[in-house]
Amino acid sequence: MSKMQGKTVVITGATKGIGKATAEKFAQNGVNVAFTYNSNKEAADAIAKEFEEKYSIKAKAYPLDILDTDQFKPLFEAIDQDFDRVDFYVNNAMIYGRSVVGGYGKFMKLRPKRGLANIYTATVGAFVAGSQEAAKRMEKVGGGAIVTISSTGNRIYIENYAGHGTNKAAVEAMMRYAAVELGEIGIRVNAVSGGPIETDALRAFTNYEEVKAETVKRSALNRMGTPDDLAGSVYFLCTEDASWVTGHTLIVDGGTTFR
Ligand SMILES: NC(=O)c1ccc[n+]([C@@H]2O[C@H](COP(=O)([O-])OP(=O)(O)OC[C@H]3O[C@@H](n4cnc5c(N)ncnc54)[C@H](OP(=O)(O)O)[C@@H]3O)[C@@H](O)[C@H]2O)c1
């Protein structure tokens, strides 16, 4: 039996994209999956059912709005009712649409009290609130691992990405602080920073086609990233194979950042 079997991961925003691929990676390896949805309850319930049937693990979906960080406490209390332990936490969900107006755009259009503040709450706030709840449970089982999803848009210029890029830089810094303070209770904390990945969130970019073409051109591998490309790295960081890795950002970008 693998050391991962029978453990539990909590993942935010796993109805599609990177969250869903990550949830499936854990499920394939015998890890029980508690995950959240925001607007797609039907898709989430179908995913839970599919994973349970395919991988013989326990999977359940819970509602969450990362713009209201007070929801993390009741979320984890609900998870406590259904799962006997929490070993891993993946801070993945991200907002888009109306709530990022004033946050997704050119520098001169940024609105600190509106979209920009929302992106901070959804990125750093959600990481802090979710990790705090997860860490309390991990401590009870002797440790665990936390991974936040970041983006290479905090290192290289991506048009309209100032709001997201700066908050991804902030969540990476917060991750390092958490790593130092949670290390003493056996919790490792890391980030996976992805280059452009083919998902709905990227398709929502106003210059999506341009970003896609540029990514393929810049990538040493001559292609876009896929959700599975990130999922394996998130999973690795939660395994014993990464037992000496903490406070680290693993860049998974198909070689796009250097070029
Ligand atoms: N795509 C990229 O190029 C890329 C690159 C690097 C990093 N990332 C990062 O990877 C993560 C996942 O992105 P993705 O591209 O996989 O996105 P995605 O496919 O659009 O999925 C977004 C997820 O977030 C959930 N969500 C949306 N609004 C929410 C809210 N207010 N509260 C809670 N959950 C909410 C969605 O749930 P519902 O479907 O139920 O609404 C969905 O499960 C994000 O942190 C993103 O910044 C993405």
The ligand as an ORCA input file, in Angstrom:
! r2SCAN-3c Opt
* xyz 0 1
  N      -4.653     28.926    -16.616
  C      -3.457     29.422    -16.485
  O      -2.820     29.829    -17.465
  C      -2.805     29.493    -15.144
  C      -1.410     29.631    -15.090
  C      -0.783     29.694    -13.841
  C      -1.541     29.638    -12.705
  N      -2.904     29.521    -12.784
  C      -3.640     29.463    -11.526
  O      -4.221     28.182    -11.402
  C      -5.372     28.249    -10.578
  C      -6.543     27.579    -11.273
  O      -6.793     28.249    -12.490
  P      -7.487     27.538    -13.736
  O      -6.888     28.145    -14.941
  O      -7.464     26.069    -13.575
  O      -8.987     28.102    -13.587
  P     -10.406     27.529    -14.069
  O     -10.248     26.341    -14.953
  O     -11.156     28.702    -14.591
  O     -11.070     27.068    -12.688
  C     -11.322     28.000    -11.686
  C     -11.909     27.289    -10.472
  O     -12.128     28.276     -9.445
  C     -13.474     28.192     -8.993
  N     -13.959     29.527     -8.624
  C     -14.273     30.567     -9.450
  N     -14.706     31.622     -8.730
  C     -14.668     31.251     -7.422
  C     -15.001     31.874     -6.206
  N     -15.471     33.126     -6.151
  N     -14.857     31.171     -5.057
  C     -14.398     29.893     -5.061
  N     -14.049     29.235     -6.188
  C     -14.197     29.906     -7.356
  C     -14.268     27.603    -10.133
  O     -15.430     26.967     -9.606
  P     -16.858     26.911    -10.421
  O     -16.556     26.271    -11.757
  O     -17.746     26.077     -9.545
  O     -17.357     28.310    -10.530
  C     -13.251     26.622    -10.738
  O     -13.312     25.397    -10.049
  C      -5.579     29.735    -10.268
  O      -5.018     30.041     -9.021
  C      -4.798     30.427    -11.389
  O      -4.375     31.713    -11.045
  C      -3.544     29.430    -13.972
*
